[in-house]
Amino acid sequence: YQRRVRGVLNFQHYYITNNLRMLPLVTRSTCLRPAARRLLPSVTQVSHLSGSIVTHWRAERYVSILTAGAMVGAAVHPSLAIDHALAILVPLHTQWGLEQIFTDYIHVKALIPIIGILLKMLTGFTIVALLYFNQHDIGITQAVKDLWNIQRIKPEELS
């Protein structure tokens, strides 16, 4: 979708469609000089978007909703199943958020794949460690409750 602004500037708008609404992905001016245009991130038009991008975007939204539901469920009725769900959903949600932060703020393209691999390894280790903690110890929900109930020790009580 292109539009001409005041007959001089030419903007290309890129969108991801989601059922009834169009979500703006990025607006990129094509009237910039070639050197400045190379600095802008390359974005694929909607007609060339693969299904995996849209699927990943939807998966991120589902994981966010499930994480919020699991946290409410852990507060209302804690169980091993909810602890296992939290052990998978929270690190996955965190990984996707950190990937976006690194993609947005690290401008050395050679570092992005390395950081991505390290982040995936850290996420995998975190999921395995939390599942082990749930199975062989008190679990995530009880650990958070115990941390919440720790009473502050006054300095005069230490001596």
Buried (B, 14 or more C-beta within 10 A) or exposed (E): EEEEEEEEEEBBBBBBEEEEEEEEBEEBEEEEEEEEEEEEEEBEEBEEBEEEEBEEBEEBEEBBEBBEEBBEBBEEEBEEEBBBBBBBBBBBBBBBEBBEEBEEEEEEEEEBEEBBEEBEEBBEEBBEEBBEBBEEEEBBBBBBBEEEEEEEEEEEEEE
